[in-house]
């Protein structure tokens, strides 16, 4: 798991061209006014989902993990807690859904506060629990760039 401010995104271009394209989309797109939905950046190799929601209590959260894609989760508005741990520290609660590249898990992890203009990168070994309230439920708008891992 990596977290940083979007102003430092260029430092992570060395993760590969797909990451660079994902970060460039975040930097050069008017995300504040972008409607919720899925947007292609480079076919199925890189796409972004824009979403908004109200955060939820940790007791309602679930760890998730992916095999085919890394996530770049970027906070457009608001703030939330996001849990993270190595997938080896978790037990699957569902079978891996190949079509949606997701599995849900139980486990214990640490939490980080994700604020406006920050991003978090979750690789396939990083189980993560997004959308968690800090103190009370709050509105969040987020872009999740999915970067296919070769």
TATA-V454183 format. One record per residue. RES is the residue in one small letter. PHI is phi in whole degrees, 0 to 359 (NA if undefined). BURIAL is + if it has 16 or more other ideal C-beta (glycine too) atoms within 10 Angstrom, else -. Layout:
res=RES phi=PHI burial=BURIAL
res=RES phi=PHI burial=BURIAL
//
This chain:
res=x phi=NA burial=+
res=x phi=233 burial=-
res=x phi=225 burial=+
res=x phi=193 burial=-
res=x phi=273 burial=-
res=x phi=300 burial=+
res=x phi=295 burial=-
res=x phi=257 burial=-
res=x phi=304 burial=+
res=x phi=299 burial=-
res=x phi=292 burial=-
res=x phi=253 burial=+
res=x phi=298 burial=-
res=x phi=291 burial=-
res=x phi=288 burial=+
res=x phi=135 burial=-
res=x phi=300 burial=-
res=x phi=296 burial=+
res=x phi=296 burial=+
res=x phi=302 burial=+
res=x phi=298 burial=+
res=x phi=298 burial=+
res=x phi=295 burial=+
res=x phi=298 burial=-
res=x phi=299 burial=+
res=x phi=298 burial=+
res=x phi=287 burial=-
res=x phi=258 burial=-
res=x phi=251 burial=-
res=x phi=283 burial=-
res=x phi=292 burial=+
res=x phi=303 burial=-
res=x phi=255 burial=-
res=x phi=281 burial=-
res=x phi=290 burial=-
res=x phi=301 burial=-
res=x phi=149 burial=-
res=x phi=256 burial=-
res=x phi=232 burial=-
res=x phi=283 burial=-
res=x phi=255 burial=+
res=x phi=211 burial=-
res=x phi=57 burial=-
res=x phi=277 burial=-
res=x phi=284 burial=+
res=x phi=213 burial=+
res=x phi=213 burial=+
res=x phi=229 burial=+
res=x phi=247 burial=-
res=x phi=260 burial=+
res=x phi=213 burial=+
res=x phi=226 burial=-
res=x phi=190 burial=+
res=x phi=258 burial=-
res=x phi=296 burial=+
res=x phi=233 burial=-
res=x phi=295 burial=-
res=x phi=303 burial=-
res=x phi=298 burial=-
res=x phi=263 burial=-
res=x phi=277 burial=+
res=x phi=223 burial=+
res=x phi=287 burial=+
res=x phi=226 burial=+
res=x phi=209 burial=+
res=x phi=229 burial=+
res=x phi=252 burial=-
res=x phi=269 burial=-
res=x phi=232 burial=+
res=x phi=267 burial=+
res=x phi=255 burial=+
res=x phi=248 burial=+
res=x phi=264 burial=+
res=x phi=240 burial=+
res=x phi=275 burial=+
res=x phi=273 burial=+
res=x phi=220 burial=-
res=x phi=87 burial=+
res=x phi=203 burial=+
res=x phi=207 burial=+
res=x phi=265 burial=+
res=x phi=229 burial=+
res=x phi=276 burial=+
res=x phi=207 burial=+
res=x phi=195 burial=+
res=x phi=289 burial=-
res=x phi=303 burial=+
res=x phi=295 burial=-
res=x phi=271 burial=-
res=x phi=236 burial=+
res=x phi=241 burial=-
res=x phi=299 burial=-
res=x phi=252 burial=-
res=x phi=223 burial=-
res=x phi=289 burial=-
res=x phi=297 burial=-
res=x phi=264 burial=-
res=x phi=298 burial=-
res=x phi=297 burial=-
res=x phi=255 burial=-
res=x phi=47 burial=+
res=x phi=208 burial=-
res=x phi=220 burial=+
res=x phi=251 burial=+
res=x phi=219 burial=+
res=x phi=256 burial=-
res=x phi=172 burial=+
res=x phi=244 burial=-
res=x phi=205 burial=+
res=x phi=259 burial=-
res=x phi=237 burial=-
res=x phi=232 burial=+
res=x phi=272 burial=-
res=x phi=256 burial=+
res=x phi=248 burial=-
res=x phi=311 burial=-
res=x phi=71 burial=-
res=x phi=250 burial=+
res=x phi=232 burial=+
res=x phi=229 burial=+
res=x phi=253 burial=+
res=x phi=243 burial=+
res=x phi=272 burial=+
res=x phi=303 burial=-
res=x phi=278 burial=-
res=x phi=260 burial=+
res=x phi=288 burial=+
res=x phi=217 burial=+
res=x phi=235 burial=+
res=x phi=274 burial=+
res=x phi=74 burial=+
res=x phi=264 burial=+
res=x phi=293 burial=+
res=x phi=277 burial=-
res=x phi=238 burial=-
res=x phi=217 burial=-
res=x phi=299 burial=-
res=x phi=222 burial=-
res=x phi=285 burial=-
res=x phi=225 burial=+
res=x phi=241 burial=+
res=x phi=221 burial=+
res=x phi=246 burial=+
res=x phi=245 burial=+
res=x phi=273 burial=+
res=x phi=260 burial=+
res=x phi=245 burial=+
res=x phi=295 burial=+
res=x phi=262 burial=-
res=x phi=286 burial=-
//
